[in-house]
């Protein structure tokens, strides 16, 4: 037993061998290769909470508008939605204005315009404000959100991009934003939608 401890003490005094150091470095490299990408994905995933929160707020505003004036419409600010003006990753809204749906609200006694003091200048879509990987989502990028992956029950009006139908009966509103530097185009960025039945769905992960 004494000889064993003497050998151990002698080994400790000698330090680590080159092979042992190489093994340690290799282990650290493997852990880094696994941990860093997972951490980046976790960071990106947490940013999707912005899309969920903002789309839920738009849903609440539109259902309130429909309750008061019997139609959904593209006048999001007049419906009561307050768009973020700073620090948001996502562009939000509809691909295009729908004057027919807005007119129904107006005819029923409501206010429903498409002018806004926001950076987009409209009420039907709003810009993102943060740049990731050289890309900042603009209001016009909303038209890049494709809806082909939705089931007929999820897209009763057959929209191809986020929209309100002419009768103000259905809507799908979208959110698009870069939350990962490697997915820095409108086609690959994070995309979410919500419809008139409060279906909240991820269209493209974006990370």
Secondary structure, 3 states (H helix, E strand, C coil): CHHHHHHHHHHHHHCCCHHHHHHHHHHHHHHHHHHHHHHHHHHHHHHHHHHHHHHHHHHHHHHHHHHHHCCCCCCHHHHCCCCCCCCCCEEEECCCCCHHHHHHHHHCCCCCCCCCCCCCCCCCEECCCCCECCECCCHHHHHHCCCCCCCHHHCCCCCCCCEECCCCCCEEEEEEECCCCCCCCCCCCEEEEEECCCCEEEEECCC
